[in-house]
């Protein structure tokens, strides 16, 4: 049985979630409240398996609540269920220790499956939010590459090929984009790898990870 704690200040929505989970044979709601503080006082006694947390709460915010709960129980599975889609709140939630981020407009079945996934050690994320996160990291990665690429004396063509590699294009696609032969691209990539002292795309991504 998956023991669920709900922190949600909208009473109607909180009751809807309770009703939703009560229909699942493998789930039990063991705690509900509108304040994070009350869960912090009792979490060691209640021992929930999964905590579902709103963000915009009275008193401690949901993000602050995640951080303090994880300080008390580092392995506690908490995911955000909120209306907010901005990157600042998403990343603050993840940095605080949330293992997922869903929106209240997501289908009920997706929320149910999210509980099972985080209980089993997986992360969960709304599809649109996941795309935003990937786009953000891709932009940051390109900035990191641009900031350091001059240190390796890459030519302008090698710099162009490097960015196409980071975008995930195949050698054939890069050759087409650059309007050169596949052999020429292979030569550029060998030179890039040599200058960067790496041997694969995986090492390339690791070198410039953010």
C-alpha positions in Angstrom: 0.0 0.0 0.0 1.4 3.4 -1.0 0.9 5.9 1.8 0.2 9.4 0.5 0.4 12.8 2.2 -1.4 15.7 0.5 -0.4 19.4 1.1 -2.9 21.5 -0.8 -4.6 24.8 0.3 -7.6 24.5 -2.1 -10.0 22.4 0.0 -12.2 21.4 -3.0 -9.2 20.2 -5.0 -7.7 18.5 -2.0 -10.9 16.5 -1.5 -11.0 15.7 -5.2 -7.5 14.2 -4.9 -8.5 12.2 -1.8 -11.4 10.8 -3.7 -9.2 10.0 -6.7 -6.7 8.0 -4.7 -9.3 6.3 -2.6 -10.5 4.4 -5.7 -7.0 2.8 -6.1 -6.5 -0.5 -4.4 -2.8 0.1 -3.8 -3.1 3.7 -2.4 -4.0 5.2 1.0 -4.2 8.9 1.9 -2.7 9.0 5.4 -2.4 12.8 5.8 -4.0 15.9 4.3 -3.5 19.5 5.2 -3.2 23.0 3.8 0.0 23.8 5.7 3.5 22.3 5.3 4.3 23.0 8.9 1.8 20.5 10.1 3.3 17.7 8.0 6.8 18.7 9.3 5.6 18.1 12.8 4.2 14.7 12.1 6.1 13.2 9.1 8.3 11.0 11.3 5.2 9.5 12.9 3.0 9.2 9.7 5.9 8.0 7.5 4.3 8.7 4.1 5.8 7.0 1.0 4.8 9.9 -1.3 4.1 13.5 -0.6 2.2 15.6 -3.1 2.9 19.3 -2.6 1.3 22.5 -3.9 3.6 25.5 -4.2 1.6 28.6 -3.4 0.7 27.9 0.3 0.1 30.1 3.3 3.0 30.0 5.8 5.9 28.0 4.3 5.7 27.8 0.6 5.7 24.4 -1.0 9.3 24.8 -2.1 10.4 25.7 1.4 8.4 22.7 2.6 10.1 20.3 0.3 13.5 21.5 1.5 12.7 21.1 5.2 11.0 17.7 4.7 14.0 16.4 2.8 16.2 17.7 5.6 14.2 15.5 8.0 13.8 12.6 5.6 16.4 12.7 2.8 14.8 9.8 0.9 11.2 11.1 1.0 9.5 11.1 -2.4 7.9 14.5 -3.0 6.5 15.8 -6.2 4.9 19.2 -6.9 1.3 19.4 -8.2 0.6 23.0 -9.1 -0.6 25.6 -11.6 2.7 27.3 -12.1 4.7 26.7 -15.3 7.6 29.2 -14.9 11.2 28.0 -14.9 12.1 29.7 -11.7 9.6 27.7 -9.6 10.4 24.5 -11.5 14.1 24.7 -10.8 13.6 25.9 -7.3 11.5 22.9 -6.6 14.0 20.5 -8.1 16.9 22.2 -6.2 14.9 21.8 -3.0 14.6 18.1 -3.6 11.3 17.5 -5.4 11.4 14.3 -7.6 8.7 15.5 -10.0 6.6 18.4 -11.3 3.1 18.0 -12.5 0.3 20.5 -13.3 -3.1 20.4 -11.8 -4.5 20.4 -15.4 -2.8 17.1 -16.1 -5.2 14.1 -16.5 -6.1 12.3 -13.2 -4.7 9.1 -14.5 -1.3 10.7 -15.0 -1.3 11.9 -11.4 -2.2 8.4 -10.2 0.6 6.9 -12.3 3.0 9.6 -11.0 2.4 8.4 -7.4 3.3 4.8 -8.4 6.4 6.0 -10.4 7.9 8.1 -7.6 7.1 5.3 -5.1 9.1 3.0 -7.3 12.1 5.4 -7.5 11.3 7.2 -10.8 11.0 10.9 -11.5 7.9 12.4 -13.1 7.3 15.5 -15.1 4.6 17.1 -17.1 5.5 16.8 -20.8 5.5 20.5 -21.5 7.6 21.2 -18.4 10.0 18.5 -19.4 10.5 20.2 -22.8 11.1 23.5 -21.1 13.7 21.9 -18.9 15.5 20.3 -21.8 15.4 23.5 -23.8 16.9 25.4 -20.9 19.7 22.9 -20.4 20.4 22.9 -24.2 20.7 26.7 -24.1 23.0 26.6 -21.1 25.1 23.9 -22.7 25.6 26.0 -25.8 26.6 29.0 -23.7 29.1 26.9 -21.9 30.5 25.6 -25.2 30.7 29.1 -26.5 32.4 30.4 -23.4 35.2 27.8 -23.5 35.5 26.9 -27.2 38.1 29.6 -28.0 40.4 28.0 -25.4 40.8 25.0 -27.7 41.8 26.9 -30.9 38.9 25.6 -32.9 38.4 26.9 -36.4 35.1 28.6 -37.3 34.1 25.5 -39.2 35.0 23.2 -36.3 33.1 25.5 -34.0 30.0 25.2 -36.3 30.4 21.4 -36.5 30.8 21.2 -32.7 27.5 23.0 -32.1 25.7 20.7 -34.6 27.1 17.7 -32.7 25.8 19.2 -29.5 22.4 19.5 -31.1 22.4 15.7 -31.7 22.7 15.7 -35.5 24.2 12.7 -37.2 27.4 13.0 -39.3 25.4 12.8 -42.4 23.0 15.5 -41.3 26.0 17.7 -40.3 27.6 17.2 -43.7 24.3 18.2 -45.4 23.9 21.3 -43.2 27.5 22.4 -43.9 27.3 21.4 -47.6 30.4 19.3 -47.5 31.2 15.6 -47.9 30.8 13.1 -45.1 34.6 12.5 -45.2 35.2 16.2 -44.6 32.9 16.2 -41.6 34.6 13.1 -40.3 38.0 14.9 -40.5 36.6 18.0 -38.7 35.2 15.8 -35.9 38.5 14.0 -35.5 40.2 17.3 -35.2 37.7 18.5 -32.7 38.0 15.4 -30.6 41.8 15.7 -30.7 41.8 19.4 -29.7 39.4 18.7 -26.9 41.1 15.5 -25.8 38.0 13.4 -26.0 36.9 10.3 -28.0 33.1 10.3 -28.2 29.9 12.3 -28.0 29.4 11.1 -24.5 32.7 12.6 -23.4 31.8 15.8 -25.3 28.6 16.2 -23.4 30.3 15.4 -20.1 33.0 18.0 -20.8 30.6 20.8 -21.3 27.8 19.7 -18.9 26.2 22.4 -16.8 
